Amino acid sequence: MSPSLFSLIEVSLPDDRTRIVLEAPDRTRGPREWSAERLLTAAAQFASLFAELGVVKGDRVALQVEKSPEALAIYLACLRGGFVFLPMNTAYRLDEVDYLVGNAEPALVICDPAAEEGMREIAARHATPHVLTLDTEAQGSLTEASRRVRNIVPPAQLAAHDLAAILYTSGTTGKPKGAMLSQGNLASNGLALRDAWRFTESDVLLHALPTFHAHGLFVACHCALLAGARMIWLGKFDRDLVLKHLPRATTFMGVPTFYTRLLAGDDFNAALVKHMRLFTSGSAPLLAETFEEFRARTGHAILERYGMTETGMNTSNPYDGERRAGTVGFPLPGTEVRVMSDDGRLLGAGEVGGLQVRGPNVFSGYWRMPEKSAEEFAEGGWFKTGDIAMIDADGYVHLVGRAKDLIISGGFNVYPKEIEELIDDMPEVLESAIVGVPHADFGEAGVAVVVLRPGRTLDEAELISRVKAKLANYKVPKRAFFVESLPRNTMGKVQKNLLRDEYRGACKS
């Protein structure tokens, strides 16, 4: 029986020093400090409460709450009890949550108090046994109930192959898919990153990422927890708060948007970050201009890496050595990468093709989708990432493009098909196409190109407003354009490459 991820974290937090300082997102309250002991105690109490409710190893626990130490403790409780953690984006609307709950069939859903009524309706539709609310202030909350638990259950006995989390990632067609991540997947990747990025108990991570996302939860938190490092938690990225806390930190992880916003003011300078040892960037491509401007301004070269929901992190620019702008570095220890042609040939240095990865970090497949899972793997356990890449003569991996037209906006994946289906259902619309175009702040943003039905009218503001009512804000197109027809090839497929070229400057102003 290999050590579980929880046991690895538990032994990395051996004392009672402050490990988390949460700065209230609205800045109306002072910071709350959590020690290692408090975090582990809360995790044990939550796990025991869930067990009292009848949740058993392998059951799913879904969570849609704002960022807090309590939310992190719930995640650790799931690791401790062998429950399968299902984080949900706090921006998801009820229709989006309804599908995830119906598909994952959790035994327990935890939400913010304001969302309780809608969540109970969803739970009733799908026969979800329990709905609890997490309110860190009020009496009678989940936190209070956990403190009244009579018997603390011991940690579950877990193996590397045991399921630890399901993260939903949409495809360009169909509904979202649940990537199944095991204890071994998460532990191996966390340890590899901790060592590759030289995290120690002396570090202080300034954490401004969301924790419903793999970047904020698995990459950032695992590095800190497995090293016994401290964290300063911001409820979200707030430029003023980041500048305030940087002097107390040693490391910072962000998406490209964070770095462009930091560079937007002269108050972000070399003196402010002279004590920092590491800045990393991921979840979206970092523009070479941003990399060079950051280095010129601060003297720090941002370390860019590459991963995905299904695999965790695959590659990283080196901690020691040249961090090359426009590349995502080398495979992490234990992870292999290769570039393949469409006809299955292994490609050499400088050749462009489909990127495949293999290693203990790679997921086992999609939840309840065995046929789709099998399609995504090549012989020998190689996962077909869907990304187009090139490995140069020095071994650096370059991401050239993305298959399936995925858009990454502000670090979040945006899948055109989901938005196109919503727009196409509008009575005025004949058909639509969503394409990603450059955006100075978000890296990439969606643009809707729409064909209206004869005699019908619809303006840009109304279309965007309707989409906004149904989908999370990061999925909403920034612009909408109306055309007589969409460009197609001889097979009738919409030529999105032409649309991307035509509307490339649509979001520059």
N, C-alpha and C positions, 0 to 999 in steps of 0.2 A: 504494500500500500504506500504510494508516494505521498509526500506532504501535500496537504490541500493549500490552496491559495490563502485561505484565512489563517491557517497555522503559520505560514511564512510571514504574513503581515503581523500576526500577534507577537512573534518572537523579535520582530524588527522594532517594536514599540515597547521597550522593556521598562520604562520608568514613567513618572507622572509629570514630566515637563509639558508645558503648553505645546500642543501640536497644531491646533487650528485657531486662528483668530478670524472671525467672520465680521466683516464690516457691513452693517445694515445697508441694503441696496438704496433705500430712500434717505439714508443718512440722518434719520430723525432720532435714532437710538444710538447709544454707544456700542462699541464692538463687544461681541460675546467671545469668551475664550473657552476652548475645550482642551482638556488634557488627554493624553493617551489613555489613561485609566478610564476617564469618563466616556471616551469613544467606544472602548471595548466593552465597558459595562452596559452602555446603551444598546450595543449590538447584541449582547447576550440577552438583555431584557426583551428586545423586539423579537428575537428568534424564539424565545420561550413563549411570548404572547401568541405568536403565529402558530406555534405547536399546540397551544391550548385551544385555538380555534379549529384545529384539525388539519392544518396545513402540514404536509409530509414531504419528505425528500422527493424531488422531481416535480412537485407542484410549482406552477408559475405564480409569481407575485408581481403584479403590475403597479408601476409608480408614475404618477403625473403630479409633481409638486414643484414648488419653487426651490431653488438651491438653498441648502442649509446644512449644518452639521448633522442634524437629525436625519436628513435624507441620505447622507453618506453612511450613517450608522445603520439605516435600513438595508442598504446595499451589503454592508458587512454582515448583517444579520442573515441575509440570504446565503452568503458564502458560508457562514458558520453552520446554518441548518441544512444545507444542501438544497435549498429552494432555488428555483430558476428565476433570475432577476430579469424583469422586462421594463426598462425605462421608456417613458413616452415623452416626446417633445412637449413642453408646456404651451407651445403655440398651436398645437393640434386642436382643431375644432371637433365638435361632438361626432360628426360623421366619420372623421378620420379615426377617432378613438374607438368608435363602435366596431369598425372592421377589425382592429387589432385585438380587442377583447373577444370578439367572436371567433377569431382565428386561433388565438393562443389559449383560450379557455382557462384563464387564471382562477386559482382558488381564492385569491384575495386581490382587490384593487384598492390602492391608497391614493387619495387626491387631496387637493386643497379644499377647505370648507366651502368656498364660493362655488365650487364645481360639483358639490355633493348631489344636488337634486338631479342634474343631468346624468351623472355617473350611476346613480341608483337606477335610473330608467334603463340605461344600457345594460347594467348588471342583471336586471330583471329579464330583459330580452334574451340574454345568453345564459341564464341560470348560474350566474356567478355567485357563489355562496356568501361572500363577505365584501363589504365596502367600508373602509375606515377613512377618516380624515386626519391629516397631519396639520395641527395648529400648534406652533411652538409657544404660544402665549396663553391660550385659554385652558381653563380647568375642564376635565372631562375629555381632553384630546387623546389621540393615540399615544402621545408621549406620557401623559398621566396614567393611562391604562397600563402601559408597559411597566411603569414603576410599581404597580400593584401586583405584578406577577409573583406567585408564591414559590414556584419551583423553577430554578434555572436549569434548563436541559443542557447536557454536554454537547460539544460540537459533533456534527455528524461525521461518520467515517466515510471518507470520499476517495475516489481514485481519479487519476488524470483524465480518464474518458468521461467522467460524470459531467452532465450538462450544468453549466454555471449561469449562462445568460442567453437570452434571445434578443437580438437587435434587429429591428425591421428596417429593411432597405428596399425601396421601390425599384422596379425595373422600368425599362422604357415601354414595356407593354404589360398589361395585367395589373394585378393588385400587389401591394407590398409583400416582400418575402422576408421571413424570419430567419436570420442567420444564427445558427446554433453554435455557441462558443463554449468550449469545455473548460473545466478547471485547469487542465494542462495547457490549453491554448493561452489562457489569460496569464497563468503563472510564468510560462516560458517567455512570453513576450515582455512581461513586466520586469523580469530579472535581466533579460537581454538589454532593455533600455536603461535600466538602472546602472548597469555596468558600462554600457557604451557611452552614456552621458555623464558618468562619474558622479552620480548622486551619492551623498553621504549624510549622516545625521547632522552635520554642520550646515546643511543647506536650508534655505528658506525660499519656498516656491510661492511666488505671487500668482495666485490662481484666479483668472478672470474669465475662464471658459464655462459654458454650461455643463452640467453633470448628467444630462440625459443623453449625451453624445459620447462616442467612444474616445474622442480626443480629450475631453475634460475629465471623464471618469477613469477610463482604462489607462490612457497614456500618462496624464498628469498625476492623478491620484496614486496610481500604482507605483510610479517612480518615487514619489515622496513617502508613501507608506512602507514600501519594501526597503527603503533606506533609513527609515526612522527620522525623516526630515520633517521640518515644520512647514505649515502652509498658512498664508494669509489669503482668506477667501473674500472675493468681491462677489456680490450677488450677480453682477454682470459686468461687462467691460464699461467702465466709466473713466474717461481720460483723466479727469481731475484726481480721482481716487488712485488710479495707477501711478500718476506722478507723485502723489502723496506717499505711497507705500514703497516705491522703488528703492529709496535709501535703506529700507529694512530688509530687502530681499537679496538673494544671490542668483536666482533663476527666474525665467519668465517664459511661458509658452503662449503662443498666439496663432491666429489665422492672419493672412496677409492684411486684412482690413485693420486689425489692431495696429500694425506697424505703420500703415499709411496715415492713420489718425494720430499716432504719436508724433510722426514727422511733420504734421500740419502746423505745429507751433514752434517758435524759437525757444520756448521754455524746456523743450526736450533736447538735451545736449550731453556732451561727453562728461561733464562734471557730475551730472545727475546719476550716471550709470557707471562711474569709474570703478566701483566696487563689485559690479555684477560679473559673474563668470560665464553665463550661458543664456542666450536667447534662441528659442527654436520656433519654427514655423511649419504649419501643415494644414491639411484639410482642403487646401486649394493651392494652385500654382502661385509661387511668389515671383512677381515680376523682377527681372534683372535690374531694372531701374531702382526699384525699392531696395533691393539688396545692396546696390552700390551707394545709394544715398544714405542708407542707415550706417554703412561702414564708414563713409566719409564724415558723417555727423558725430558718430559715437566712438569709432575705433573698434566696434564689435562686428564680426561677420555672423549674420544670422545662420543658424544651422537648420537647413531644410531637410525634411525626411518625407517618406512616402508610405502610406498605408491605406487600408480600406476596412470597412465594417467586417468583412468576411475573414480578414487575416490579421487584424491589428497592424503593427508596423512591420514593413518588409525591408526597407532600406533607410540609410541615414548617411548624410555627409559626416566626415570624421570629426571627432572631438579634437584630436591632434591631427594636424595636416590641413591641406587646402580644402576649404569649403567653396565649391564652385557654384557661382550663380547660374541658375537655369538647370541645375541638376539636382537629383535627390540622393546622390551618393552611392554607397556600396551596400550589398546585402548585409543585414545584421547577422551576428554569429548564430549558426543553426538554421538559417534561412537561405534557400537557394533561389536564384532567379534565372530565367532564360528568355530569349526572344525567338519566336517561332514564325515561320511563314504561314500563309493561309493553307498551303498544301502539306504542312506538317514537317517542314525542314528546320533544323536548328540553324539560326542565323549567326553570323560572326560580327565582330566589332564594326560599328558604323552602319550596320544594316537595320532597317526599320521593319518591325513586325509586331505581333501580339505578345504582350508580356505575360509570362506564367511564373507562378511562385510555388515553392514546396517547403514544408517545414512544420515543426510542432506548433507554430502559431496559426496554421491554416484550419479553418472551421471544418466541421464534418459534413455540412450540407444545410439545406433550407428546411425549416420546420414543416413537416407533413407534405413535402414536395420531393419525393424520391426521384422522380423522372427528371425534374428540373435540376436537381442536385447532380445527378449523373451526367447531364449535358455539360455542366460547368467544369468537369475534371477531365484532363487528358490521362492517358495511360501512365502509370507510375506515380499517381497521386499529385500530379501537377494541376494547380488551379488556374483556370483561364480568367485573368483579371478583367478582360474587356478593354484594357488600356493599350494604347499603341506606344511603343517605346524603342529606344536604341541604346545600346551599351557601347561607350566609346573605347578607344584603345587602352585607356588607363583604368577601365573598369567602372567608371561613373555611369549611372543610369540616367538617361534623359527621357522624360515623358513627352512624347510628340503630340499626342492627341488622345481622345477618348472615343472608343466605339460606343455605339448606341446613343450618341448625342446627349449624354449626361451634361448637365450644367452644374457648376459648383459656385454658389453665390454666398459670399461672406463666410465660407467654410462649411456650408450646408449643401447637401445634395438636392438638386431640383430635377425631377424627371418629367420631361415634356409631355409624355402621353397622358399623365394624370390631369394636367392642366388643359390639354387639348380636348379631352373628353368632356370636361366641365364646360368649356366654351362652346363646343359643338352641340351641346344639349340646349343652348340658348335658342329660343324660337327664331331669332333674327339671323342666326348663323348657319351657313352652309358647310363650311369647313375651316380649319385653322391649323397653324403650325407655330410651335414655340421654338425659338432658337436662342442660344447664348451669345451675347456680344460683350466686348470689353467694357468694364465699369471701373472707374478710378478708385472707388471706395471698396466695393464688394469683390473686385477681381473680375467677376462675370455677373451678368444679370440677364434675366429672360425678357425677350421681346415677343409679343404676339402679332402674328401676321394673319389677318382674318378676311375670309370671303363671305359677304352677306348674301342672303337669299334675295332673289329679284324683288324689287319693290319694298324691301325692308330697310329700316335705318337703325343705327346704333352708334353712339359716339364713344370715344376713347375712355372718358371718365366713367361712364356708366358701366362699360364692360369691365374695367378694372375694379370698380366698386362691387360688382356681383361676384367676381372671383375672390375678392378680399373677404367677403362674407362667408365663404365656404372653405377657404384654405389658409394655412399659416402664412403670415406676411412674407416670409422669405421665399415662398413659392410664387407670389403674385408678380406677374410681369410688370416691369417698370414703364413700358410703353406698349401701345397697341397701334397697329397700322392696318388700314383697310385697302384691299386690292381686288382686282377683278378676278384673278385666278392665281393659283400657286404653281410655281415652275415644277415640271415633272420630267422624268426621263422616259425612255421608250417603253419601260416596263410599268409606268404609271406611278413610280415612287417619287414622292416630293423631294426635290433637290435642296435639302437644307443648307448645303454648302453655299449655294447661290444666295440664299436668304441671309446667311451670316455675313457674306461679303457685302450685300446691298445695305444692310442695316448696321454695319460695323460701328458707325459713329453715332448711333441713335441715343446712346446713354453717356456721351462724353460731356455734354453741356450741363 
